[in-house]
Amino acid sequence: MLEEKRNKVAETVQYLKSRMTIHPEVAIVLGSGLGGLTKDIQILDEIPYADIPNFPVSTVPGHKGTLIFGKLNNVEVVVLNGRFHYYEGYPMDVVTYPQQVFAGLGIKKLVLSNAAGGMNPTFKVGDIMIIRDHINFFGTNPLIGPNDDTLGPRFPNMSEVYSHRLIRLAHEKAKANNIYVQEGVYMGVTGPCFETPAEYRAYYILGADAVGMSTVPEAIIAHYRGMEIFAFSVITDLGVVGQVMEATHEEVLAAASTAEPNMVKLIKEMLPEM
Ligand code: HPA
């Protein structure tokens, strides 16, 4: 079982290595409606997921489904343009397959982006929230099952999943470039339902500032595999008590695209110092 899984990842890694002309240390995962970052990338290779051995295929509108090797602000990057969500029906090891592949490719740093609903009353639609920490509310964990001790520890320490160094760097670059940023705790849930008003309220009381349907499983595996992680949410709708919006997927995509220039700027500014 473990060996089978390792061999699958190894086959994917081998295929990608055979195509790679660069050796990035940074991987970027683009969330819902945030694919516009790719316009700024000097693309060297763009591979549809369907062409990559053992790679899953994404099913959600707004998630494109290509792996990009290129340069962003002159820094070599690999970009996952379209992620895999638990609500699509994929098991957790498929949701986090790209992170296992990134580790195999020698990626050291991971940038995760997502669209999220904001519960913190100081948040506005279009805000960027730097993720300081997360609450895993999926009701499961991608590391459940026999542990492969060659990849990471049975009981990972989670005291600093989101690199304090990178959070500091993000604040520094945001300030220098007049980009308004928030910071907070991300609650990861399965979806696909958006939250009821009672759920938004409950999650806020539990200590979360924003809620979304991704990122947490990916951060767990990337952290387990030893990557330094930076993550942020674009707040696309509000679950603030008394002003819960009727979020739709289209509104989420539209709100994400208005925040896109700032998030692109922030990532570009951070990259050379990551
Ligand atoms: N809830 C969960 N996931 C989301 C939301 C939300 O309000 N907005 C964007 N992704």
Residues whose N, C-alpha, C, O or C-beta is under 5 A from the ligand:
A	BS01	HPA	A115 A116 G117 F194 E195 V211 G212 M213 T236 D237 A247 V252
